[in-house]
Amino acid sequence: MKSNIIKYIFIIIVVVLIGCASYLIYGQKNEEPNKSVIEEIEEETKIITNIRAPIISFDTINPILSKNQNIQDISRLIYEPLLDITSDNKIAMCLAKEWTKQSNTSYVIKLKENVKWHDGNELVAKDVQFTIDRLKEIGANSIYAYNVEKVISVEVIDKNTIKINLNEEVPFFEYNLTFPIMSHYYYENEDFVNTEKNNKPVGTGRFKVLENSAKITLKKNDNWWKYEVEETKLEEIELIKYQSMGEVYNSFKTGNIDLLTTKTTELEDYIGTIGYYKKEYYGRNLDYIAFNCEENILSNVEVRKAISYLINKENIVAGIYKGAYYKANFPLEFGSYLYEDKKVIYETNEEKARSILGQAGWMYNKKIWQRVKDYRTQKLRFDLVVNSSNEARVQVAENIKQTLSEFGIEINIRKVSDSQYQNYLQNKNYDMILTGVYSGISPDLSPYFGENNIANFNNEEMRSLINDVKNIQDEKVLREKYSRIVQIYEEEMPYVFLYYSKNTLVYSPNLIGELNPNSYNVYEGIGTWYRQ
């Protein structure tokens, strides 16, 4: 009996000792892994306050002189305009505190006070005068020459106020005031085009040029006037110079840069399909067909509408442009607040086209649509002009010809030289022409619907609207007017807008923040960016 008691006591002691040992061991192991996990999380989420971006075929960091798209994109972070553009294409104040339109040809602008250049000097009205004077002198050698083309003089009213005078009215001229302002102090007594000071010109923006040699280093401007309302996590941006896009793709794949922009249709062939994110956004190139609305048969809106229902934009974008373009419906479709409903206009619909033509008295006979009017037989047979040097547009024209011909509308493609093409555009002596534009940021639609438009389109209400909107400041009224403009366009169809170009921002998964590129500002949202 005694031996059993001793045995039980021994077992209890062993169990207690094992329990204590387990507690101590578990406690140590439990504490150490927690510490390790916290350290790993901190290491994994460590914020890196610099990013690396490419510049291909660098020319100059001076934004007024540079014709490099990468420089123009990044320059919005270094230099600032009088007025800025929001992501939905509204005007926003930047260096200007307020602006007023005194007449059809004069604008008064008051600058913000206490804005400093990177070298510490104060922004003054004379800087704006200096910048416009330089743009006028440089002319076509600056991409901003168009912005001031109609400016005939700039008057300095006082330290912070200027008056800009035009030689004729420019609809929505305020959208032209988006060119970068340069410092007259910095360039005093210097040859603006050739001075070595262009290696590190000063701006007023959130970053300043710290170094410009084999690479360009931008440093956070701690004195940026806008930090009161907008922070920036990044301390530095490193701009690495490359000679070709191929070098950029290779550098991105090896992790030497954090982002790039491209228009290529073969992105996956260059960088694969994994290990990156991308965001696509509208470019500025818009191609479209203009009908000659004064041409005998095309003056009939039913014929224009039928053709609009037949053209297969989806097929053109996917087949010819490999998905590198967006289908287009209207010139403001790139993101303007004046075209927010994004309605689909004239999707391909052969039955609808047949119905429209039939109701207008046209009949399908001997493989062509025709009708008798005033004892004469009219047939749907048109010339389509295209410039022969633009191979992609020629393919688009061939696609449209095949589609319309199969339906019973004959198309003869006139492939002409560039000089002949310009003559056609100038004289407007065509049935239909395949053309395109580089769309500006202004919501001005007068080239399409105003006087002397290339479609010879004449609608009194539309012209009245186009004339009205350029002087309206009330947003609600402006939206209403543009809604009616779109409605009239749908009713009349003087054009078939085909496709907008597509750009792509490609970036590393390590780049964190709100990346919201648009055709005006690739670096939209950069205040939230960082690397980890």
One Martini backbone bead per residue (centre of mass of N, CA, C, O) as a GRO file, in nm:
protein
  532
    1MET     BB    1   0.059   0.062  -0.022
    2LYS     BB    2   0.299   0.251   0.016
    3SER     BB    3   0.413   0.216  -0.273
    4ASN     BB    4   0.167   0.339  -0.416
    5ILE     BB    5   0.185   0.622  -0.296
    6ILE     BB    6   0.468   0.683  -0.402
    7LYS     BB    7   0.391   0.645  -0.695
    8TYR     BB    8   0.175   0.873  -0.712
    9ILE     BB    9   0.360   1.104  -0.625
   10PHE     BB   10   0.561   1.076  -0.855
   11ILE     BB   11   0.363   1.127  -1.084
   12ILE     BB   12   0.269   1.408  -0.995
   13ILE     BB   13   0.550   1.542  -1.005
   14VAL     BB   14   0.603   1.488  -1.304
   15VAL     BB   15   0.358   1.642  -1.414
   16VAL     BB   16   0.430   1.915  -1.292
   17LEU     BB   17   0.708   1.946  -1.426
   18ILE     BB   18   0.610   1.926  -1.713
   19GLY     BB   19   0.415   2.165  -1.698
   20CYS     BB   20   0.624   2.382  -1.631
   21ALA     BB   21   0.809   2.337  -1.870
   22SER     BB   22   0.595   2.393  -2.085
   23TYR     BB   23   0.532   2.682  -2.002
   24LEU     BB   24   0.816   2.796  -2.039
   25ILE     BB   25   0.854   2.713  -2.333
   26TYR     BB   26   0.598   2.841  -2.450
   27GLY     BB   27   0.649   3.128  -2.358
   28GLN     BB   28   0.912   3.171  -2.521
   29LYS     BB   29   0.799   3.093  -2.801
   30ASN     BB   30   0.565   3.296  -2.801
   31GLU     BB   31   0.740   3.555  -2.775
   32GLU     BB   32   0.939   3.533  -3.016
   33PRO     BB   33   0.746   3.513  -3.259
   34ASN     BB   34   0.608   3.784  -3.215
   35LYS     BB   35   0.857   3.955  -3.252
   36SER     BB   36   0.924   3.851  -3.536
   37VAL     BB   37   0.663   3.929  -3.681
   38ILE     BB   38   0.679   4.231  -3.630
   39GLU     BB   39   0.947   4.272  -3.773
   40GLU     BB   40   0.850   4.165  -4.051
   41ILE     BB   41   0.622   4.365  -4.096
   42GLU     BB   42   0.795   4.618  -4.079
   43GLU     BB   43   0.974   4.536  -4.315
   44GLU     BB   44   0.750   4.495  -4.534
   45THR     BB   45   0.616   4.806  -4.467
   46LYS     BB   46   0.833   4.975  -4.555
   47ILE     BB   47   0.889   5.304  -4.634
   48ILE     BB   48   0.968   5.431  -4.955
   49THR     BB   49   1.066   5.776  -5.061
   50ASN     BB   50   1.119   5.652  -5.358
   51ILE     BB   51   1.128   5.683  -5.718
   52ARG     BB   52   1.141   5.526  -6.054
   53ALA     BB   53   1.193   5.678  -6.378
   54PRO     BB   54   1.168   5.729  -6.721
   55ILE     BB   55   1.382   5.854  -6.998
   56ILE     BB   56   1.347   5.913  -7.343
   57SER     BB   57   1.539   6.094  -7.519
   58PHE     BB   58   1.678   6.330  -7.394
   59ASP     BB   59   1.692   6.695  -7.390
   60THR     BB   60   1.518   6.876  -7.165
   61ILE     BB   61   1.393   7.021  -6.858
   62ASN     BB   62   1.270   7.237  -7.020
   63PRO     BB   63   0.931   7.260  -7.092
   64ILE     BB   64   0.935   7.470  -7.334
   65LEU     BB   65   1.164   7.301  -7.505
   66SER     BB   66   1.046   7.033  -7.474
   67LYS     BB   67   0.952   6.714  -7.671
   68ASN     BB   68   0.920   6.526  -7.426
   69GLN     BB   69   0.690   6.330  -7.278
   70ASN     BB   70   0.826   6.264  -7.006
   71ILE     BB   71   0.878   6.560  -6.933
   72GLN     BB   72   0.586   6.660  -6.946
   73ASP     BB   73   0.486   6.479  -6.719
   74ILE     BB   74   0.697   6.564  -6.489
   75SER     BB   75   0.671   6.884  -6.496
   76ARG     BB   76   0.412   6.905  -6.308
   77LEU     BB   77   0.608   6.872  -6.043
   78ILE     BB   78   0.791   7.146  -6.096
   79TYR     BB   79   0.581   7.300  -6.259
   80GLU     BB   80   0.343   7.577  -6.305
   81PRO     BB   81   0.034   7.699  -6.367
   82LEU     BB   82  -0.227   7.903  -6.356
   83LEU     BB   83  -0.399   7.661  -6.468
   84ASP     BB   84  -0.579   7.371  -6.405
   85ILE     BB   85  -0.659   7.013  -6.441
   86THR     BB   86  -0.882   6.792  -6.386
   87SER     BB   87  -0.989   6.465  -6.422
   88ASP     BB   88  -1.280   6.608  -6.541
   89ASN     BB   89  -1.197   6.882  -6.698
   90LYS     BB   90  -1.154   7.111  -6.502
   91ILE     BB   91  -1.103   7.412  -6.374
   92ALA     BB   92  -0.810   7.513  -6.180
   93MET     BB   93  -0.639   7.651  -5.947
   94CYS     BB   94  -0.308   7.773  -5.903
   95LEU     BB   95  -0.132   8.046  -5.940
   96ALA     BB   96  -0.409   8.140  -5.957
   97LYS     BB   97  -0.669   8.303  -5.779
   98GLU     BB   98  -0.790   8.467  -6.033
   99TRP     BB   99  -1.035   8.515  -6.306
  100THR     BB  100  -1.121   8.733  -6.589
  101LYS     BB  101  -1.357   8.830  -6.842
  102GLN     BB  102  -1.371   9.141  -6.993
  103SER     BB  103  -1.362   9.015  -7.283
  104ASN     BB  104  -1.319   8.846  -7.576
  105THR     BB  105  -0.987   8.972  -7.556
  106SER     BB  106  -0.976   8.977  -7.224
  107TYR     BB  107  -0.759   8.904  -6.936
  108VAL     BB  108  -0.763   8.875  -6.577
  109ILE     BB  109  -0.488   8.804  -6.345
  110LYS     BB  110  -0.449   8.670  -6.019
  111LEU     BB  111  -0.210   8.601  -5.793
  112LYS     BB  112  -0.064   8.433  -5.573
  113GLU     BB  113   0.067   8.462  -5.261
  114ASN     BB  114   0.373   8.351  -5.146
  115VAL     BB  115   0.516   8.228  -5.389
  116LYS     BB  116   0.791   8.007  -5.442
  117TRP     BB  117   1.078   7.954  -5.560
  118HIS     BB  118   1.338   7.733  -5.536
  119ASP     BB  119   1.535   8.002  -5.481
  120GLY     BB  120   1.316   8.209  -5.309
  121ASN     BB  121   1.167   8.358  -5.493
  122GLU     BB  122   0.900   8.549  -5.603
  123LEU     BB  123   0.604   8.540  -5.740
  124VAL     BB  124   0.526   8.725  -6.043
  125ALA     BB  125   0.389   8.882  -6.314
  126LYS     BB  126   0.656   8.893  -6.480
  127ASP     BB  127   0.676   8.586  -6.524
  128VAL     BB  128   0.439   8.564  -6.720
  129GLN     BB  129   0.540   8.757  -6.931
  130PHE     BB  130   0.805   8.611  -6.988
  131THR     BB  131   0.684   8.341  -7.083
  132ILE     BB  132   0.516   8.446  -7.322
  133ASP     BB  133   0.748   8.579  -7.474
  134ARG     BB  134   0.906   8.316  -7.519
  135LEU     BB  135   0.686   8.164  -7.673
  136LYS     BB  136   0.672   8.365  -7.909
  137GLU     BB  137   0.970   8.334  -7.997
  138ILE     BB  138   0.982   8.020  -8.036
  139GLY     BB  139   0.723   7.889  -8.114
  140ALA     BB  140   0.716   7.584  -8.277
  141ASN     BB  141   0.949   7.485  -8.062
  142SER     BB  142   0.688   7.476  -7.890
  143ILE     BB  143   0.415   7.307  -7.749
  144TYR     BB  144   0.294   7.607  -7.638
  145ALA     BB  145   0.234   7.798  -7.878
  146TYR     BB  146  -0.077   7.767  -7.908
  147ASN     BB  147  -0.164   7.902  -7.634
  148VAL     BB  148  -0.035   8.204  -7.758
  149GLU     BB  149  -0.111   8.276  -8.055
  150LYS     BB  150  -0.340   8.519  -7.978
  151VAL     BB  151  -0.131   8.686  -7.839
  152ILE     BB  152  -0.035   9.045  -7.819
  153SER     BB  153  -0.044   9.103  -7.495
  154VAL     BB  154   0.120   9.194  -7.172
  155GLU     BB  155   0.003   9.331  -6.865
  156VAL     BB  156   0.134   9.493  -6.586
  157ILE     BB  157  -0.043   9.606  -6.317
  158ASP     BB  158   0.098   9.439  -6.087
  159LYS     BB  159   0.265   9.221  -5.899
  160ASN     BB  160  -0.024   9.016  -5.919
  161THR     BB  161  -0.111   9.148  -6.210
  162ILE     BB  162  -0.267   9.061  -6.526
  163LYS     BB  163  -0.299   9.127  -6.887
  164ILE     BB  164  -0.461   8.957  -7.158
  165ASN     BB  165  -0.427   8.995  -7.513
  166LEU     BB  166  -0.621   8.949  -7.804
  167ASN     BB  167  -0.688   8.927  -8.161
  168GLU     BB  168  -0.908   8.706  -8.076
  169GLU     BB  169  -1.138   8.492  -8.016
  170VAL     BB  170  -1.118   8.224  -7.760
  171PRO     BB  171  -1.249   7.949  -7.682
  172PHE     BB  172  -1.164   7.870  -7.375
  173PHE     BB  173  -0.887   8.016  -7.294
  174GLU     BB  174  -0.830   7.906  -7.006
  175TYR     BB  175  -0.709   7.631  -7.120
  176ASN     BB  176  -0.435   7.782  -7.214
  177LEU     BB  177  -0.337   7.837  -6.896
  178THR     BB  178  -0.131   7.547  -6.883
  179PHE     BB  179   0.141   7.659  -6.877
  180PRO     BB  180   0.454   7.692  -6.774
  181ILE     BB  181   0.609   7.883  -6.536
  182MET     BB  182   0.876   8.115  -6.545
  183SER     BB  183   1.171   8.266  -6.431
  184HIS     BB  184   1.302   8.585  -6.462
  185TYR     BB  185   1.534   8.581  -6.262
  186TYR     BB  186   1.691   8.326  -6.358
  187TYR     BB  187   1.709   8.454  -6.677
  188GLU     BB  188   1.871   8.692  -6.635
  189ASN     BB  189   2.084   8.763  -6.895
  190GLU     BB  190   1.984   8.515  -7.070
  191ASP     BB  191   1.983   8.248  -7.290
  192PHE     BB  192   1.712   8.064  -7.288
  193VAL     BB  193   1.795   7.829  -7.490
  194ASN     BB  194   2.137   7.804  -7.418
  195THR     BB  195   2.156   7.788  -7.129
  196GLU     BB  196   2.284   7.612  -6.851
  197LYS     BB  197   2.028   7.660  -6.668
  198ASN     BB  198   1.858   7.423  -6.805
  199ASN     BB  199   1.961   7.192  -6.612
  200LYS     BB  200   1.825   7.375  -6.341
  201PRO     BB  201   1.543   7.476  -6.328
  202VAL     BB  202   1.299   7.665  -6.182
  203GLY     BB  203   1.018   7.631  -5.970
  204THR     BB  204   0.692   7.575  -5.777
  205GLY     BB  205   0.681   7.287  -5.710
  206ARG     BB  206   0.703   6.983  -5.525
  207PHE     BB  207   0.961   6.970  -5.710
  208LYS     BB  208   1.321   6.965  -5.748
  209VAL     BB  209   1.624   7.013  -5.898
  210LEU     BB  210   1.925   6.850  -5.798
  211GLU     BB  211   1.999   6.665  -6.057
  212ASN     BB  212   2.189   6.671  -6.392
  213SER     BB  213   2.301   6.387  -6.560
  214ALA     BB  214   2.277   6.066  -6.592
  215LYS     BB  215   2.067   6.173  -6.394
  216ILE     BB  216   1.754   6.269  -6.239
  217THR     BB  217   1.699   6.461  -5.942
  218LEU     BB  218   1.424   6.482  -5.725
  219LYS     BB  219   1.318   6.711  -5.474
  220LYS     BB  220   1.155   6.796  -5.218
  221ASN     BB  221   0.950   7.083  -5.163
  222ASP     BB  222   0.921   7.229  -4.850
  223ASN     BB  223   0.794   7.522  -4.983
  224TRP     BB  224   0.530   7.439  -5.078
  225TRP     BB  225   0.225   7.601  -5.095
  226LYS     BB  226   0.034   7.321  -5.085
  227TYR     BB  227   0.099   7.174  -4.804
  228GLU     BB  228  -0.149   7.276  -4.643
  229VAL     BB  229  -0.346   7.058  -4.828
  230GLU     BB  230  -0.090   6.877  -4.944
  231GLU     BB  231   0.076   6.592  -4.934
  232THR     BB  232   0.411   6.420  -4.941
  233LYS     BB  233   0.581   6.120  -4.922
  234LEU     BB  234   0.785   6.191  -5.116
  235GLU     BB  235   1.141   6.280  -5.149
  236GLU     BB  236   1.207   6.119  -5.430
  237ILE     BB  237   1.309   6.137  -5.783
  238GLU     BB  238   1.423   5.909  -6.031
  239LEU     BB  239   1.566   5.984  -6.351
  240ILE     BB  240   1.614   5.761  -6.613
  241LYS     BB  241   1.819   5.727  -6.887
  242TYR     BB  242   1.720   5.647  -7.227
  243GLN     BB  243   1.721   5.533  -7.576
  244SER     BB  244   1.491   5.307  -7.533
  245MET     BB  245   1.217   5.107  -7.483
  246GLY     BB  246   1.368   4.842  -7.446
  247GLU     BB  247   1.530   4.936  -7.198
  248VAL     BB  248   1.286   4.988  -7.020
  249TYR     BB  249   1.169   4.706  -7.008
  250ASN     BB  250   1.420   4.571  -6.885
  251SER     BB  251   1.432   4.750  -6.630
  252PHE     BB  252   1.157   4.666  -6.519
  253LYS     BB  253   1.208   4.357  -6.496
  254THR     BB  254   1.470   4.417  -6.292
  255GLY     BB  255   1.377   4.665  -6.088
  256ASN     BB  256   1.491   4.976  -6.174
  257ILE     BB  257   1.187   5.046  -6.214
  258ASP     BB  258   0.837   5.142  -6.130
  259LEU     BB  259   0.757   5.284  -6.412
  260LEU     BB  260   0.542   5.318  -6.712
  261THR     BB  261   0.469   5.433  -7.043
  262THR     BB  262   0.233   5.318  -7.306
  263LYS     BB  263   0.115   5.223  -7.662
  264THR     BB  264   0.137   4.936  -7.691
  265THR     BB  265   0.012   4.612  -7.823
  266GLU     BB  266   0.289   4.436  -7.693
  267LEU     BB  267   0.352   4.418  -7.384
  268GLU     BB  268   0.380   4.105  -7.319
  269ASP     BB  269   0.631   4.063  -7.506
  270TYR     BB  270   0.822   4.241  -7.308
  271ILE     BB  271   0.699   4.169  -6.981
  272GLY     BB  272   0.468   3.992  -6.979
  273THR     BB  273   0.202   3.883  -6.727
  274ILE     BB  274   0.374   3.924  -6.464
  275GLY     BB  275   0.469   4.149  -6.193
  276TYR     BB  276   0.223   4.358  -6.256
  277TYR     BB  277   0.060   4.661  -6.315
  278LYS     BB  278  -0.233   4.824  -6.475
  279LYS     BB  279  -0.338   5.138  -6.647
  280GLU     BB  280  -0.591   5.258  -6.842
  281TYR     BB  281  -0.609   5.540  -7.082
  282TYR     BB  282  -0.682   5.814  -7.241
  283GLY     BB  283  -0.606   5.964  -7.514
  284ARG     BB  284  -0.588   6.220  -7.792
  285ASN     BB  285  -0.654   6.035  -8.028
  286LEU     BB  286  -0.888   6.103  -8.303
  287ASP     BB  287  -1.099   5.916  -8.510
  288TYR     BB  288  -1.289   6.000  -8.819
  289ILE     BB  289  -1.592   6.060  -8.995
  290ALA     BB  290  -1.673   6.284  -9.259
  291PHE     BB  291  -1.948   6.427  -9.377
  292ASN     BB  292  -2.104   6.570  -9.658
  293CYS     BB  293  -2.388   6.763  -9.597
  294GLU     BB  294  -2.398   6.888  -9.911
  295GLU     BB  295  -2.439   6.639 -10.032
  296ASN     BB  296  -2.697   6.516 -10.187
  297ILE     BB  297  -2.732   6.242 -10.021
  298LEU     BB  298  -2.582   6.322  -9.740
  299SER     BB  299  -2.811   6.529  -9.660
  300ASN     BB  300  -2.934   6.271  -9.556
  301VAL     BB  301  -2.977   6.155  -9.241
  302GLU     BB  302  -3.052   5.857  -9.299
  303VAL     BB  303  -2.786   5.779  -9.433
  304ARG     BB  304  -2.594   5.849  -9.200
  305LYS     BB  305  -2.725   5.660  -8.994
  306ALA     BB  306  -2.691   5.394  -9.143
  307ILE     BB  307  -2.383   5.400  -9.153
  308SER     BB  308  -2.343   5.415  -8.845
  309TYR     BB  309  -2.476   5.125  -8.795
  310LEU     BB  310  -2.251   4.961  -8.972
  311ILE     BB  311  -2.006   5.037  -8.825
  312ASN     BB  312  -1.740   4.834  -8.681
  313LYS     BB  313  -1.557   4.921  -8.417
  314GLU     BB  314  -1.478   4.661  -8.277
  315ASN     BB  315  -1.335   4.538  -8.524
  316ILE     BB  316  -1.126   4.760  -8.564
  317VAL     BB  317  -0.990   4.761  -8.283
  318ALA     BB  318  -0.922   4.453  -8.272
  319GLY     BB  319  -0.797   4.398  -8.563
  320ILE     BB  320  -0.607   4.657  -8.621
  321TYR     BB  321  -0.537   4.763  -8.299
  322LYS     BB  322  -0.530   4.536  -8.077
  323GLY     BB  323  -0.683   4.713  -7.842
  324ALA     BB  324  -0.535   5.020  -7.846
  325TYR     BB  325  -0.835   5.119  -7.853
  326TYR     BB  326  -1.117   5.315  -7.826
  327LYS     BB  327  -1.425   5.352  -7.852
  328ALA     BB  328  -1.614   5.606  -8.016
  329ASN     BB  329  -1.873   5.882  -7.970
  330PHE     BB  330  -1.714   6.145  -7.856
  331PRO     BB  331  -1.492   6.412  -7.804
  332LEU     BB  332  -1.549   6.401  -7.461
  333GLU     BB  333  -1.477   6.090  -7.366
  334PHE     BB  334  -1.198   6.120  -7.186
  335GLY     BB  335  -1.352   6.278  -6.905
  336SER     BB  336  -1.566   6.482  -6.921
  337TYR     BB  337  -1.815   6.651  -6.740
  338LEU     BB  338  -1.980   6.707  -7.026
  339TYR     BB  339  -1.960   6.362  -7.056
  340GLU     BB  340  -2.088   6.146  -6.825
  341ASP     BB  341  -2.298   5.922  -6.935
  342LYS     BB  342  -2.172   5.736  -7.160
  343LYS     BB  343  -2.326   5.687  -7.403
  344VAL     BB  344  -2.444   5.484  -7.650
  345ILE     BB  345  -2.364   5.531  -8.000
  346TYR     BB  346  -2.431   5.347  -8.249
  347GLU     BB  347  -2.457   5.052  -8.266
  348THR     BB  348  -2.440   4.780  -8.433
  349ASN     BB  349  -2.728   4.775  -8.684
  350GLU     BB  350  -2.874   4.644  -8.956
  351GLU     BB  351  -3.178   4.662  -8.906
  352LYS     BB  352  -3.184   4.964  -8.855
  353ALA     BB  353  -3.074   5.048  -9.131
  354ARG     BB  354  -3.301   4.926  -9.301
  355SER     BB  355  -3.534   5.082  -9.173
  356ILE     BB  356  -3.440   5.370  -9.238
  357LEU     BB  357  -3.425   5.337  -9.547
  358GLY     BB  358  -3.713   5.236  -9.597
  359GLN     BB  359  -3.860   5.491  -9.476
  360ALA     BB  360  -3.697   5.679  -9.703
  361GLY     BB  361  -3.731   5.496  -9.990
  362TRP     BB  362  -3.539   5.266  -9.989
  363MET     BB  363  -3.392   5.002 -10.202
  364TYR     BB  364  -3.306   4.665 -10.253
  365ASN     BB  365  -3.122   4.645 -10.570
  366LYS     BB  366  -2.883   4.479 -10.710
  367LYS     BB  367  -2.689   4.513 -10.447
  368ILE     BB  368  -2.837   4.805 -10.405
  369TRP     BB  369  -2.915   5.106 -10.283
  370GLN     BB  370  -3.230   5.262 -10.397
  371ARG     BB  371  -3.389   5.547 -10.572
  372VAL     BB  372  -3.662   5.752 -10.680
  373LYS     BB  373  -3.599   6.098 -10.785
  374ASP     BB  374  -3.715   6.298 -11.007
  375TYR     BB  375  -3.678   6.058 -11.223
  376ARG     BB  376  -3.427   5.953 -11.056
  377THR     BB  377  -3.159   5.743 -10.989
  378GLN     BB  378  -3.046   5.654 -10.669
  379LYS     BB  379  -2.727   5.572 -10.522
  380LEU     BB  380  -2.528   5.410 -10.278
  381ARG     BB  381  -2.243   5.602 -10.369
  382PHE     BB  382  -1.902   5.645 -10.245
  383ASP     BB  383  -1.640   5.842 -10.142
  384LEU     BB  384  -1.324   5.763  -9.967
  385VAL     BB  385  -1.096   5.950  -9.800
  386VAL     BB  386  -0.733   5.879  -9.780
  387ASN     BB  387  -0.421   5.862  -9.654
  388SER     BB  388  -0.167   5.661  -9.780
  389SER     BB  389   0.053   5.694  -9.540
  390ASN     BB  390  -0.180   5.567  -9.357
  391GLU     BB  391  -0.207   5.241  -9.303
  392ALA     BB  392  -0.427   5.211  -9.088
  393ARG     BB  393  -0.646   5.380  -9.233
  394VAL     BB  394  -0.661   5.206  -9.481
  395GLN     BB  395  -0.767   4.959  -9.330
  396VAL     BB  396  -1.022   5.095  -9.228
  397ALA     BB  397  -1.138   5.160  -9.506
  398GLU     BB  398  -1.157   4.864  -9.597
  399ASN     BB  399  -1.348   4.772  -9.377
  400ILE     BB  400  -1.579   4.968  -9.447
  401LYS     BB  401  -1.621   4.880  -9.736
  402GLN     BB  402  -1.698   4.587  -9.682
  403THR     BB  403  -1.940   4.636  -9.497
  404LEU     BB  404  -2.108   4.818  -9.694
  405SER     BB  405  -2.107   4.634  -9.946
  406GLU     BB  406  -2.259   4.391  -9.814
  407PHE     BB  407  -2.520   4.578  -9.772
  408GLY     BB  408  -2.529   4.807 -10.036
  409ILE     BB  409  -2.274   5.011 -10.015
  410GLU     BB  410  -2.075   5.190 -10.212
  411ILE     BB  411  -1.707   5.202 -10.202
  412ASN     BB  412  -1.456   5.445 -10.287
  413ILE     BB  413  -1.119   5.451 -10.251
  414ARG     BB  414  -0.917   5.743 -10.189
  415LYS     BB  415  -0.576   5.736 -10.232
  416VAL     BB  416  -0.377   5.994 -10.104
  417SER     BB  417  -0.179   6.233 -10.069
  418ASP     BB  418  -0.096   6.463  -9.841
  419SER     BB  419  -0.154   6.711 -10.019
  420GLN     BB  420  -0.430   6.617 -10.122
  421TYR     BB  421  -0.559   6.583  -9.847
  422GLN     BB  422  -0.543   6.883  -9.764
  423ASN     BB  423  -0.721   6.982  -9.996
  424TYR     BB  424  -0.973   6.838  -9.913
  425LEU     BB  425  -1.000   6.970  -9.633
  426GLN     BB  426  -1.008   7.265  -9.734
  427ASN     BB  427  -1.245   7.222  -9.966
  428LYS     BB  428  -1.458   6.994  -9.913
  429ASN     BB  429  -1.437   6.768 -10.178
  430TYR     BB  430  -1.633   6.531 -10.045
  431ASP     BB  431  -1.807   6.274  -9.910
  432MET     BB  432  -1.576   6.118  -9.749
  433ILE     BB  433  -1.359   6.132  -9.450
  434LEU     BB  434  -1.058   6.012  -9.310
  435THR     BB  435  -0.973   6.126  -8.985
  436GLY     BB  436  -0.785   6.342  -8.742
  437VAL     BB  437  -0.699   6.422  -8.392
  438TYR     BB  438  -0.554   6.625  -8.141
  439SER     BB  439  -0.689   6.662  -7.852
  440GLY     BB  440  -0.778   6.888  -7.650
  441ILE     BB  441  -0.878   7.024  -7.328
  442SER     BB  442  -1.094   7.163  -7.456
  443PRO     BB  443  -1.461   7.192  -7.501
  444ASP     BB  444  -1.436   7.277  -7.787
  445LEU     BB  445  -1.674   7.224  -8.084
  446SER     BB  446  -1.640   7.409  -8.342
  447PRO     BB  447  -1.487   7.222  -8.551
  448TYR     BB  448  -1.760   7.044  -8.581
  449PHE     BB  449  -2.024   7.277  -8.538
  450GLY     BB  450  -1.929   7.522  -8.656
  451GLU     BB  451  -1.795   7.725  -8.851
  452ASN     BB  452  -1.641   7.567  -9.109
  453ASN     BB  453  -1.682   7.277  -9.100
  454ILE     BB  454  -1.587   6.961  -9.241
  455ALA     BB  455  -1.912   6.877  -9.286
  456ASN     BB  456  -2.106   7.104  -9.362
  457PHE     BB  457  -2.262   7.172  -9.098
  458ASN     BB  458  -2.613   7.299  -9.064
  459ASN     BB  459  -2.719   7.428  -8.741
  460GLU     BB  460  -2.862   7.670  -8.566
  461GLU     BB  461  -2.875   7.558  -8.279
  462MET     BB  462  -2.586   7.459  -8.261
  463ARG     BB  463  -2.447   7.732  -8.312
  464SER     BB  464  -2.570   7.870  -8.069
  465LEU     BB  465  -2.450   7.684  -7.855
  466ILE     BB  466  -2.149   7.721  -7.929
  467ASN     BB  467  -2.163   8.029  -7.866
  468ASP     BB  468  -2.263   8.018  -7.567
  469VAL     BB  469  -2.060   7.832  -7.395
  470LYS     BB  470  -1.801   8.026  -7.398
  471ASN     BB  471  -1.971   8.228  -7.168
  472ILE     BB  472  -2.018   8.005  -6.951
  473GLN     BB  473  -2.001   7.944  -6.584
  474ASP     BB  474  -2.239   7.778  -6.526
  475GLU     BB  475  -2.249   7.445  -6.477
  476LYS     BB  476  -2.545   7.365  -6.514
  477VAL     BB  477  -2.588   7.510  -6.785
  478LEU     BB  478  -2.357   7.374  -6.937
  479ARG     BB  479  -2.464   7.087  -6.920
  480GLU     BB  480  -2.726   7.140  -7.071
  481LYS     BB  481  -2.602   7.232  -7.337
  482TYR     BB  482  -2.434   6.970  -7.392
  483SER     BB  483  -2.672   6.777  -7.397
  484ARG     BB  484  -2.793   6.904  -7.654
  485ILE     BB  485  -2.555   6.864  -7.841
  486VAL     BB  486  -2.563   6.556  -7.832
  487GLN     BB  487  -2.850   6.524  -7.935
  488ILE     BB  488  -2.809   6.653  -8.213
  489TYR     BB  489  -2.594   6.463  -8.307
  490GLU     BB  490  -2.774   6.207  -8.299
  491GLU     BB  491  -2.985   6.324  -8.506
  492GLU     BB  492  -2.756   6.397  -8.749
  493MET     BB  493  -2.473   6.268  -8.806
  494PRO     BB  494  -2.190   6.416  -8.935
  495TYR     BB  495  -2.046   6.183  -8.774
  496VAL     BB  496  -1.795   5.918  -8.712
  497PHE     BB  497  -1.677   5.809  -8.423
  498LEU     BB  498  -1.429   5.566  -8.364
  499TYR     BB  499  -1.133   5.633  -8.202
  500TYR     BB  500  -0.927   5.610  -7.920
  501SER     BB  501  -0.655   5.631  -7.767
  502LYS     BB  502  -0.427   5.418  -7.571
  503ASN     BB  503  -0.300   5.416  -7.247
  504THR     BB  504  -0.025   5.288  -7.027
  505LEU     BB  505   0.021   5.211  -6.686
  506VAL     BB  506   0.313   5.071  -6.549
  507TYR     BB  507   0.353   4.883  -6.233
  508SER     BB  508   0.465   4.805  -5.938
  509PRO     BB  509   0.364   4.637  -5.649
  510ASN     BB  510   0.549   4.843  -5.468
  511LEU     BB  511   0.351   5.058  -5.566
  512ILE     BB  512   0.186   5.293  -5.366
  513GLY     BB  513  -0.144   5.415  -5.421
  514GLU     BB  514  -0.299   5.668  -5.618
  515LEU     BB  515  -0.348   5.559  -5.948
  516ASN     BB  516  -0.470   5.827  -6.186
  517PRO     BB  517  -0.446   5.836  -6.491
  518ASN     BB  518  -0.427   6.088  -6.752
  519SER     BB  519  -0.398   6.293  -7.031
  520TYR     BB  520  -0.281   6.529  -6.841
  521ASN     BB  521  -0.207   6.332  -6.570
  522VAL     BB  522  -0.009   6.070  -6.482
  523TYR     BB  523   0.044   6.182  -6.162
  524GLU     BB  524  -0.214   6.123  -6.035
  525GLY     BB  525  -0.182   6.098  -5.680
  526ILE     BB  526   0.126   6.129  -5.575
  527GLY     BB  527   0.082   6.210  -5.268
  528THR     BB  528   0.034   5.878  -5.201
  529TRP     BB  529   0.307   5.778  -5.273
  530TYR     BB  530   0.500   5.463  -5.246
  531ARG     BB  531   0.737   5.234  -5.123
  532GLN     BB  532   0.797   4.859  -5.026
   0.00000   0.00000   0.00000
